[in-house]
Each structure stands twice: as C-alpha cells, then as structure tokens.
Amino acid sequence: MKCGLEIHVQLKTDSKLFCDCPTNYKDASANTNICPVCLNQPGAKPYPTNEKALENALTIALMLNCKIDQNITYFMRKHYDYPDLPSGYQRTSVPIGYEGDLNGIRIREIHMEEDPGQFKPDFGIVDFNRSGIPLVEIVTEPDMHSPEEAREFLKELIRVLNYSECARGEGTMRADVNISLEGGNRAEIKNINSIKGAYKALKFEMIRQKNLIKRGVEVKQETRAFLESQMITVGMRTKEDADDYRFIPDPDLPPIKIQSNQLDEVAESMPEAPHHKVSRFMKQYKIDEETAKTLTSELELANAYEEVAKSIDPKFSAMWMRDELKRVLTYNKLEFADSQISPNNIIDLLKLLKGKEITTKAGQRIVEQMPKNKKSPKEIAENLGLIGVVKEDEVINAAKQAIKENSEAVEDYKAGKGASLNFLVGQVMRLTRGKADPGETVKILRELLK
C-alpha cells in the first residue's frame, strides 16, 4: 500500500484572506460574516493578501523543515463548480514551502488557499460565513504504507500545528487521502475531517482494492467520498487531473516576494517544534524517548515539565508527570491546559514525596484530586489524612497482623501464587491508612514469610 495525504487546516487570523470580514464563523449567525468580496460579487476586488496568514503559513512550513521559495509567490484560480463557491473558482497559491519532512514522511509542498462556504444539502442552503477564511494545505509524498502509519503521521502533524499556535487544529482539519495498492490505480478519498476518519477510510479502501485485484477487476482512478456513519467509501466521480481545474494566475491579486528579513523574523519568533523538543529533552534531562514524547504531547505540559525540572530532579519529575499525572488526565479526559493544575502544584506534591512527608500511594491519591481543585496538594493531603509516613516498627506490626488474619493468602503465597503478596500489601496499607511505603512493605512481608 502507498498512501499520500493532502491536509487542509484553517489558519488563526482575525480576518479573512482577502477581506476584513471576521473569521469566527462558528459563533456567528448564518451569512452574517460576509461582504461583496468574500461573496465574489461583480465588481468587488480582493484586498491584498492577509499578512498574518502568510506569516502563519511560513511558520508552519519552517516547523515542518521545509525550504522556502523566495521567488515571486502568487495566487491562481482553481476552477470548479459547487454551490459553496459563488465565483466558480478557488484562489490557491503556488507552493510557499517545499521538500519538508516530519518523522521520515516527506512533505512535498505547503501552499495557502481560501476556504469555500458550507453547503448543507440536507437543508438545501449555503452558509458563506466560512468563505474566504485562510487555509494552509500540506501535501505529503506517498510515503505511508499502512493505515496505522498514516494515523501516527496525522497525530504528529496536529501536534506540530498546535505547537505553532498558527492553525485552528484538528477541529478544522479536512484531509484528502490518496491510496493505491501494487497492481492498481490510485483512488482519492475526499474531505475526511478527523484522524479516526482517515484511519477507518484507509482500512476500508485497502480491503476494497485488495478484493478487486484478487477478482481481476481493475481499480479505477477515481474520487471517492467517506461515509463516516457507515465507515465506508463510495464512488463520486472520475479522478480529476490538474488540467481539469484550468489553473490561471489571479489577475486581481498582486504577486508577493518573501523577503529574507521577513523570513528571519518568523524563524526567530516561532516556537520549538515538538519533534525537536523531544530530542532536546532526551539530551538535556537524560530521559528516554517514550517519556520525552509523552511530556511533549501538549505544549502546556512540556512547558510545565521544564518549570518543574528547575526545582525537582528532572528524572523524578518526568516519572511522576508521565505515569501519574497523565494517568489522571487521561481518566478525566482532560488536556493539561484545561486541568487548572499549575507547575507550582506539581512542585509542591513532589516536595512532599521527596521529603518523605507522604507515601507513594498517598501521592497517587493526591494527584487524583488535583484537577480543577483550588486546594494545594498539602491541603488535599491533610483533608484526606495522608500526611505522615509510619515508622518501620509500625509497618512490621501491621505486616504481622495482616499475616495472622489472612492465613489463606499466606498459604497461597507459599504455594507460589505471587498475587497473594499484593493482597497482603493491600492489607498492610489498610492497617496503616495508606501511610506505609509500598516498596518497604513488600520487603518486610517477604522477610516475615520466609
């Protein structure tokens, strides 16, 4: 299987690409964020290209390791007929960036486009609020060889876009998926709007094409639609070539020359890309790749880790944030940015652990209470009665009591059933109200059970 992607994502700007209409189309009543320019009324001419949109596109291109074309950049008219396109053409630029790379997947080109309106065939209406919102289109080479590989690439790309703070993210993503199997033609699946959708569409299309080739039926070069409700693809039309769109330079828009000083300013101000941050975290903080990837899964989480690592041992901080904090965030379906947990909260918790004021088990219980909680970790610990680590003598006494009261578990342990030891540890934790150190408890129990 060979797969290439064409990913469209809206750029973060206050106004549209060629006019001053606002871009908050989701919050506005239908057909209110419009003007003669974005409706392409006769005589209405586009404004010069939105400078912020161009800067955002350059930032994304640089974060994806693209070369930047500093020759004359211009917009072309891409002609096709659809109800959400009143002009009968879409303005799309020549490539701004080219020959990029993201985790071994080559980026063929990056260019800008204007978004069309939204056609709602079930209601028979068109909402033009979205018409003219700036897009960036990222085109890959056909370097992916499985649906899983395409899914991982899209996850990493969305992470880069989130880090860039220049794009609106997966919620506005629309991907066209090109797939072919050896011995068959290429099919393009249009307008998939989620990572899960792209994965499911590829899985279905791979099986469909395999079955056609097995039966000796030719795989047609065509454009297909993905029906998300049924998780299948259906034929739409014969695949177009570039000639079918009758591209011509747009005579109403002046050409653009990207200056070296403009490029330098963008490069200096752009955030560190997540894949570069992973490498730096591994080198700077001496943590493994999996941990670095987890900690950089969100920009806010990565920033919090760096703040915590200034005060607490970086490896100890990484372990707790990777395992316990991420566990709690995942369970609560929260992004770190929405959890209301600050770096100082994490530092306070880790200081309690390092200072032996609480046990590991108590720390886990405290983390579970931290999301959207105004109380400090110490206040949470005090409210739950978790402050304090019991002395070794008390743990030994609790272990002896647990052994005495659970003879069946003791016999099971002696018979080779290792899980019984975990049960006895749990009994000791209960007797000490969670204030015994689990690791020390295991050692004491093993010694007593010899």
Secondary structure, DSSP 8 states (H G I E B T S, - for coil): -EEEEEEEEEB--SB-SSS--BS-TTTS-TT-S--TTTTT-TT----S--HHHHHHHHHHHHHTT-EE--SEE-EEEEE---TT-TTSEEEEE--SEEEEEETTEEEEEEEEEE---EEETTTTEEE-TTTT-EEEEEEE-S-B-SHHHHHHHHHHHHHHHHHHTSB--GGG-EEEEEEE-TTS--EEEEEE-SHHHHHHHHHHHHHHHHHHHHTT-----EEEEEETTTTEEEEEEE---GGGG--EE-TTS--EE--HHHHHHHHHHS---HHHHHHHHHHHH---HHHHHHHTSSHHHHHHHHHHHTTS-HHHHHHHIIIIIHHHHHHTT--GGGTT--HHHHHHHHHHHHTTSS-HHHHHHHHHH-TT--S-HHHHHHHHT------HHHHHHHHHHHHHH-HHHHHHHHTT-THHHHHHHHHHHHHTTT-S-HHHHHHHHHHHT-
